[in-house]
Amino acid sequence: MTLPEHAGLLLLAGCLVLAIALVVAGFMRVAREGGALKQRLVAYADLPLKDDVRLASRRIELAEHRIATLPAMLARAERARAEIGTAGYRIRTMAGTVVKAVRSYFRSSGGS
């Protein structure tokens, strides 16, 4: 059995055509999948996802602001606690003074 004169060249040309066909088929499949992906992305753009992200971002900013003001709020609470303690001490002192005055009055008036 003898091969045609240009059998190697014909085989190479056939392989080249097959390679080009495979590349075109692959490109078509990638383009089709890319189109489907694009359609899904367009569908996702219609969802309220952007609003949810914007709302979550705003809540995070608000939480960060509240966290930043926490030391000042703690200082105010500590000052308020100290003022309440001082006021309580003053009330106890005044109550003691009133009790002493009432007792002194009743002792000096003879119990009536």
Stockholm file with secondary structure:
# STOCKHOLM 1.0

chainA/1-112         MTLPEHAGLLLLAGCLVLAIALVVAGFMRVAREGGALKQRLVAYADLPLKDDVRLASRRIELAEHRIATLPAMLARAERARAEIGTAGYRIRTMAGTVVKAVRSYFRSSGGS
#=GR chainA/1-112 SS CCCCTTHHHHHHHHHHHHHHHHHHHHHHHHHHHHHHHHHHHHHHHTSTHHHHHHHHHHHHHHHHHHHHHHHHHHHHHHHHHHHHHHHHHHHHHHHHHHHHHHHHHHHHTTCC
#=GC SS_cons         CCCCTTHHHHHHHHHHHHHHHHHHHHHHHHHHHHHHHHHHHHHHHTSTHHHHHHHHHHHHHHHHHHHHHHHHHHHHHHHHHHHHHHHHHHHHHHHHHHHHHHHHHHHHTTCC
//
